[in-house]
Each structure stands twice: as structure tokens, then as C-alpha cells.
């Protein structure tokens, strides 16, 4: 999902490659459902990220936009 450039408008790695940026949870969840993943809510997807060692660095609700005005949820993993 993240390596597909068509999805970079709503999910991508930052330029350094050490943070996962998610702008649309709806797109992510619908894509995961299409791939056979059973979660239909953001909290379920977040639990999966947490179980793999990701931690929330910034939530899109913090209203800190990027240079284009988009608000992103930022996840970080200590091994990336």
C-alpha cells in the first residue's frame, strides 16, 4: 500500500523514511478491507500498528498542517 505511488496522497513514508504518514484513515481502512483485513474502525487498525511496535508521534487532530496545508497522523517505529 505504502510503496504504491498512487496512494501517496493519503499514505506515505516521510522523506527520511523513518515515519509513516497517514492522511486518510477511510482510504486506508477501505484498502485493507479490499485486501481481506477485517478491521472497519481506526482504533482496530491503530491497535495493529501498536502491536508491531509503532507509536503515535502526532495525530492529525493536532491540526498541524504540512507545507501544503494537509493534516497527517504520524506513526514512528524505533527500528526505522
N, C-alpha and C positions, 0 to 999 in steps of 0.2 A: 504494500500500500504506500509506504513512505518513499520507496525508490521510484515510483511511477510519477513522472513529471506532471501528468495531468491532474494529480491530486495535490500538488504543491500550493494551490490557492487555499487549501484548508488543513493540510498536514504536511510537515516537512521537518528536517533537521536544521538547526541553525548553521550559520556559515562555518563555525568551528567544528561542527559535527558532534557536539557533546550535550546538546539539549534537543528534546523533541518538542516541537511547537504544534499545537492543535488549535485551530480557529473555529472549526465546526464539529461539535460533538454529534450532531444529527447526521452529517455525511459519514463520519467515522462509524457510528453505530449501524447505519444502513449498509455500509460496505462490509462490515464484519458479519452482519446477518446474511448478506448475499454469499459470503464465504462459508456459511454454516455455523457461525458463532451464535450462541443462544441469548446473549445479553441484549436487552432492549432499553436499558437505562444507563445513564452516565455513571452512576455510583457503582454499578456492576463492572463496567469497563475500568474504572479507576481502581477498584479492588484488585483486578488482574494486573494492572501496571504496578501497584504496590507489592503484590506477591512476587513479582520479578525484580524487585529492588529499585524501582523508580520512586522518586519522591516529587511532590509538588513544589516547584520553585516559585511559580507565580500563577495565579488564577486569572482567567480573562475578566472575572468580575472586578478585579482591582482597577480596571479602567485605565491601564497604562498602555496607550496605543504605540505601535511601531511607527516608523517613518512614513508609512502610507496610511496611517490612521486606523489600522486593524488591531483588534484586541485579541491576544493569544493566551492560551493556557500553556505554561511551560513546565515540562517534566524533565528531571535530571536523574541520571544514574551515575553512581560513583565510579563505575568501571568504564565509562565512556569519556 
